[in-house]
Amino acid sequence: MSDRFREAMFSYAPTPLKVLARGEGARVWDVDGVEYLDFLAGIAVNALGHAHPVFVDAVSRQAATLAHVSNYFASEPQLELAERLKRLTGGTSVFFCNSGTEAMEAAVKIARRTGRPRILALEKSFHGRTLGALSITGKPALREPFEPLLPGPEFLPTTVDALEAAIGDDVAALVLEPIKGEAGVLDLPEGYLARARELTAQHGALLILDEIQTGAGRTGEWFAFQHEGALPSGTMPDVVALAKGIGGGFPIGALVAFGTAGDILKPGDHGTTFGGNPLATATANAVLGEIERADLVGNARAMGGRIRAGLATLAHPAITDVSGRGLLVGIGLTGPWANAVAARALELGLIVNAAAEDRIRLAPPLTIDDADVDRFLDLFTQALAATESSSS
Ligand SMILES: *Cc1c(COP(=O)(O)O)cnc(C)c1O
């Protein structure tokens, strides 16, 4: 199978882990019928798990009704999703696209259109692979092969001191993830986001939050900036980028603007053919509607708590720390064993992700229950044996 992949595909590692055939809830099966507990969910995408009836029904019905119309026309699902995202975020207006990186492209264009030259981003951040989003991604190994990129972005250490030193009236925007998912689920320092809001407001710079991974209930609030005390009370971000979980597996991205940030791009400045089409937006409406109906935000909080309590009880000597919030979980390891642990887990029938050489990332469906968590803890404990074998 890896030969077939190698001969037919480019840009990804030539040996995919498994060839998957179908899924149901938090379970997937490969082409040989082997079952896996999926604690990655397509990287925080399959919010309702696999083949959820609400998702299946929404895609099927809308495909049979009206799939695509172009942005010369509006559609009911599109307007409903824009209104839903406004209600859930507290934002003012929405731009639709098809992926996370495209949402960040639109954010970068907003920043540039302010006329100010500087964009501040953080070291170890990840905002996507297209050239604008890549320009503000704080991982030199991803950026350098494609330089020169956009001039202007500066990458700061994630400290309030560094931000205070860098901010000024020539800064268009500060861009950041509330939790750095691709870096291995790294939390911001306590109080950082709130201070970032104050400083950007003082200097008239936009605060652009990349909630592509943390949004849609994943962290135990609808959006990570809504956690108690995350922002100074009564304040909002200027722009929030969304994708991944909002479509539950259907490709969609969205950029939510708050207040005047939504007036910066003028008609004709930006657009995309598929953005906000009825098929994508009807599906996202159904997914977000089900997250609301079933209180999966509360479930993310509860199950995240159960995972954290279970890992604490385990007190495994190879675990250094547990980061993230809700069902976005980072597990720090004492050494570069993450790939070995993830590979061992897969052999045992558990999908987790080595997001950094010494950090495991979990992002299971928001629908998981106690039994799924207990099964995860059992399999993960077994997989941790890979740290001992590689360290001894
Ligand atoms: C996944 C991700 C992106 C890029 O999204 P794509 O849909 O892969 O283009 C950007 N920012 C963050 C924080 C992400 O997790």
The ligand as an ORCA input file, in Angstrom:
! r2SCAN-3c Opt
* xyz 0 1
  C      -4.758     23.637     11.097
  C      -4.398     25.020     11.465
  C      -4.231     26.007     10.485
  C      -4.315     25.714      9.017
  O      -5.548     25.190      8.654
  P      -5.702     24.369      7.280
  O      -7.156     24.081      7.180
  O      -4.841     23.154      7.412
  O      -5.204     25.248      6.182
  C      -3.919     27.286     10.905
  N      -3.830     27.590     12.210
  C      -3.993     26.671     13.178
  C      -3.890     27.074     14.604
  C      -4.275     25.355     12.832
  O      -4.422     24.428     13.790
*
